[in-house]
Amino acid sequence: RSACVNFQILIITLSVAGAVLILAIVICMFCCCKSKRFDAKMARQANKLRTKQEERRAEMKERHDEIRKKYGLSGQNPYSKFA
């Protein structure tokens, strides 16, 4: 009878340890996948911000060029030779 009880305790202990191990592996895989998705999301946001900034910079350059053209300042600065 004593050997049967010890065997049952061993089976229960191994089952609990196996379940804990499987749960730990699943949690680890979930965290790794979530981290990769987060990194990809941050890279997409950075790329989107960079694109918007480049568009704004191009628009500002275009506006400045129009103003220079309007006032005849598109060529070399005539006052640069005095500096």
N, C-alpha and C positions, 0 to 999 in steps of 0.2 A: 504494500500500500504506500509506503514511503517513496519508493522509486517512481510510482505513478504520479504522485503529487509533485515531485521534483521535475518530472518530465513535462507536466502541464505548466508549471511555472516557467520552465525554459521556453516552451512554445509561446506562451503569452509574452514573455520578455523579448524574444526575438521578433515577434509580430509587431510589438510596439516600437522597437528599435528600427525595424524596417519601414514602418509607416512614418516615423520621424525623419528618417533619412530621405525617403521619397518626397516628403513635404518640403524638406530643406532644399532639395535639388530643384523642385518646381518653383519655389520662391526665388532661388538664385537665377534661374532661367528667366523668370518674369522680370526681375530687376535689370538683368543684362539687356533684354529686348527693349524695355522701357527706356533705358539709358541711350541706346542706339537711336531710338525714335526721337528722343529729346535732342540729341546731337544733330540729327538730320534736320529737325525743325529749326534749331538755332541757325544752322548753316543757310537754310532757305530764307529765314528772316534777314540775316546779314546780307545775303545776295540781293534781296528785294530792296533793302535800304540803300545799298550801294548803287543799284540801278536808278532809284528815285533821285539820289543825290547827283548822279551823273546827268540825269535829265534836267534837273534844276540848274546845274552848272552850265549846261548847253543853252538853256533858255536865257539865263543871265548874260552869257557871252553874246548871244544873238541881240538882246536888248541893248547891251553896251555898244556893240558894233553899229546898230541902227542909230544910236545917239551920236556916235563919233561921225558917222556918215552924214547925219543931218547937219551937224555943225562944222563939217569939213575937217575933222580931226583924224581921218582914217589913215593918213600917211604918217611919216616920221614926225615926231614932236619937234616943232621949230625951235623951241626953247632948250632942247637938249644940248646944243652946242655951247650954250652959256654956262652950263653946270660944271 
